[in-house]
Amino acid sequence: METARAQFLNTLELLSLVTTYLAPMDISRLCQTSHRMHETCTPSLYRDLFISSCFEKEQTIFASTQCRHAFGRNIGHVRSLTIGPIELHYYYNCLRMFEETRPHNLDASATPASTSSSSSASSSSSQIPPSSLPQSPTSSLSLPRWLPPAVHRTHPVEPLPPMTNLQYLVLTDNNHMDCSYRLPKFNDDRMIMAECCWIISLNPRLEHLSSNYNASLNVLGYRLLAAAVSGLSRLTTLDISVLCHANLKFKAGTEILFSCCPSIRKIKIVTADSSFDYSSEFLDYDPDDAIVEDDVDWLVGTTRKLEPLVNLEELDFWDVMDSASTDDLLTVFEHCPNIQKLNILTISDLYDHDVLGEFIGQKCPKIRSLTCGSQFVGLEVDGPLLFKILDSLPAQTVEDIYFYGAFDGFIETSLTLATLRHSTTLSRIEIGWIYPLAKVSLSAIFEECINLEKLDVRCKRCWGRMGLYTTLTNVLERPWNTSKLADLSLSISVNDLPVVLQAQKQTQRAVAISELRQAHSGRLDELTRRVMSLPGGHGIDVKAGIVTVEDEDQLVFTKIE
């Protein structure tokens, strides 16, 4: 009669579950005292895997005997997986082979203990022990109809059981045009995303899902991704980048967002127009067939959820171009009432910014950090959306604002009014401006924003011919009460002195300093004194220049060291 200890160690499912809660040192000690534990958890216990050939062209980690052996022993213990598209394609074919050989695996695991022990003893060390293969949650009858078939294999493919306990899954980007595993169709992004969606559906415990692979998706593609996301009840972070036709941008993003469970806390969706991508891996993509939706309804239906995302704290709103109406955009923010950090990459001036700003401020009153536009990806907001949101939010609530825009003159009147509404809570103000050249007043900000830690309002392109600037008179007009300001970047124009262009040949004469220039020198000293009195002693970037009023194209800013 078996003892309780023997029964516990012989129950592989229970043993696999218990080891997920044990520290590596405890597992190592058990391996030294138990032969069964040693067989189950050696050669090593893997919890985090990074499998991608994007940094090493000829890396074939799946093809190594040690890796396959470790997978067979520890496939149920993996919690974090970072994988490249090529490796994902190879792993999918390993799963399909495992499903094809599943009846043989079940027969092997159902043999008596004596037969199993004798066969395992005679097997090679490079083979995966049948006893270590966990029961797969799928079968040949449960494979979705939309899955691509297994490709013709020109590289050895070993049957690997699926990882079903993942909590962290990242699909990396891979720009290589060759496959280390010599599998055809390795760069078919639609096929890879379908395979990825199936692997996602096998891991209902996922808490973090990220994909940097810019896959070109049609209606079926984003429907599959939304269906896979809808089954993740524990998901807290979703970071997805997709390529789709311009007419599908809003539909693709909302299909994914409305499929998330209420547990989600952070959503970042980045969309790009696939019609502008002419790389060879997208030559087979036909944008016209992406508009047809009736053909995919029989494969996968819509998975939209009605309950609002009450736990969502951070939302990166994607580029929708002109694929929606203003009312369509309102439905997204109505679904996310508790946002604390809102990042809007770009919204065209075709939409009503006044209506959008007022609606967002009323429906999302908990916003603390607000970003509109991004200088790093070259996207701007062509309108006063950020300032309309600031005006609609409850007073003294916003802490960080970042704006990157262009084209309109609203910045000159909106900046001061919007920031003073949140003067006591603001800690970071970054205003980037492309064109036209605009002058803003900052004196009230220096006086009222007492908790300000970073202020960045300057010309950032073409040496002052584009961007924002203020005047020396305006900066010194009021006292500075920003005792916490440690990071300051300004463009200050010295426009109170006339520009004097002297001839090259002139007689030497005594230098006479006028009272106007003496007063100007004193104000420069005052500016220097205020800047040097700021805390931190780093990150100070102040530029001074001369404004030619008659022709703004002659504006020049000279940096003060």
Sequence and secondary structure as in RCSB ss.txt:
>XXXX:A:sequence
METARAQFLNTLELLSLVTTYLAPMDISRLCQTSHRMHETCTPSLYRDLFISSCFEKEQTIFASTQCRHAFGRNI
GHVRSLTIGPIELHYYYNCLRMFEETRPHNLDASATPASTSSSSSASSSSSQIPPSSLPQSPTSSLSLPRWLPPA
VHRTHPVEPLPPMTNLQYLVLTDNNHMDCSYRLPKFNDDRMIMAECCWIISLNPRLEHLSSNYNASLNVLGYRLL
AAAVSGLSRLTTLDISVLCHANLKFKAGTEILFSCCPSIRKIKIVTADSSFDYSSEFLDYDPDDAIVEDDVDWLV
GTTRKLEPLVNLEELDFWDVMDSASTDDLLTVFEHCPNIQKLNILTISDLYDHDVLGEFIGQKCPKIRSLTCGSQ
FVGLEVDGPLLFKILDSLPAQTVEDIYFYGAFDGFIETSLTLATLRHSTTLSRIEIGWIYPLAKVSLSAIFEECI
NLEKLDVRCKRCWGRMGLYTTLTNVLERPWNTSKLADLSLSISVNDLPVVLQAQKQTQRAVAISELRQAHSGRLD
ELTRRVMSLPGGHGIDVKAGIVTVEDEDQLVFTKIE
>XXXX:A:secstr
   HHHHHHH HHHHHHHHTTS HHHHHHHHHH HHHHHHH S   SEEEE  SSSTT  GGGSHHHHHHHHHHT
TT  EEEE HHHHHHHHHHHHHHHHTHHHHHHHHTS HHHHHHHHHHS TTS  GGGS   S  TTSS TTS   
   SS           SEEEE     SS TT  TTTT HHHHHHHHHHHHHT TT  EEEEEEEEE  HHHHHHH
HHHHHT TT  EEEEEEEE GGGHHHHHHHHHTTS TT  EEEEEEEEGGG   GGGTT  GGGGG  GGGTTT 
      S  TT  EEEE   TTSS HHHHHHHHHT TT SEEEE    TTS HHHHHHHHHHH TT  EEEE BT
TTTB B SSHHHHHHHHS SS   EEEEEE S STHHHHHHHHHHTTTTT  EEEEEE SS EE   HHHHHH T
T  EEEE   BGGGTBSEEEEHHHHTSS    TT  EEEEEEE  SS      SS         HHHHHHHHHHH
HHHHHHHTSSSS  EEEEEEE  TT GGG EEEE  
